[in-house]
């Protein structure tokens, strides 16, 4: 579905899988990808053999997903521990999960059961 953040939750689950098997990415690389607007492509390319969901742009709008992450460009910049609770330079994947959690928190006030 073009123009939505469909797939963001699946991307988060893929990140969780990567962390659970011991994969890491430096925060510096993740911040660079956020700034350049290519987080989805970088992660899926770097860890393609570990992804079970395809983020090739055919089902999910990678441009929108990248735009979501890009909206945080400059917002964190070396303040990961204070702003996101992420400690350790090799914990860039946790930064991505923290940013996804941020939108969940912001949007959850609109959700009802």
N, C-alpha and C positions, 0 to 999 in steps of 0.2 A: 504494500500500500504506500504509494508515493506521498510525500509531504507530512509523514507522521514519524513518531519515534517508535513505531512498531519494530520489535526486535531488540529493544534496549534491555529488556529483562532476560532474553536469551543470551545476549552478549554478556550480561552480568554473570549468568550461570557458566558460560565458557571461561570467564575470568576466574571464577571460583574453582573450576576444574584445573586451570593452569596453576593456581596457587597450591591446590591440594597435591599436585604432582611435583611441586618444588620449583616451578619456573619463576623467574624474577626478571624485572626490567627496572633500570634506574629511573628515579623520579625525574632526573634531568632529561632523559629521552622522552618520557611521557609528556613533560611540560613542552618540549620542543614540538612533539606531534600535535598537542593541543593547539599550540600557537600556529602551526602550519595547517591545521585542519585535516589531518590524515591519520587520526588515531585508529580508526577501524581498519584501514588498509595496512597500517604498520603491524598491529597486533595479529591480524589474520594471516599476514604474510610471514611474520616472524615465527608463528606457532601453528602454521597450517596443518601439520601432521597431527595436532592435538584437537583441532576443532571438529565438532560433529555437526555443527550448523554452518551453512554456507552464507557468507556475507559478501557475495560477489556483485551485489547491486541489483540482482534480478528479483528478489523477493522483498528485501528490506531497502529502505532509502538511506544508503550510506551517507549521502550528502547531508541529510537531516540529522543523522546520528552524529556525524562529525561536527555539524553546526552546534548541536547540543554541547558537546565537549568544548568546542571553540568558544562558546559563550563564557567559559570559565578562564579564558586566556588572560593571564596577568593577575588573576584573582588570588592565586595561591603563592606563586613565586617564593620559594624557600621558606614558607611558613606552614609546611604540611603538618607538623606536630601540633602547632597551636590551632590552626583552622580546621584540620581534618582528623587529628588524632593519629596520624601516620608517622611512625618513627623508623628511621633507617633509609639510607639513600637507595637501596635496592628494592624498595617497596612501591614502585610505580603502579603496579597492578592494583594495590590497595587504594591508591589515589583515585583510580578510575571507579572502583566500587564506592568510595566515599562520595564522589560526585553524583553517581547514580542514586545513592541514598539521599543526597541533598534534594534532588527533584522529587523523590518519593515523599519525603517529609513535606515539601512545599505543596505538593498536589493532594496529599492525603486529607487535608482539611475539607476538600470538596467531596470526598468519598463517603458513601453511606452503605450500610449493610441491610 
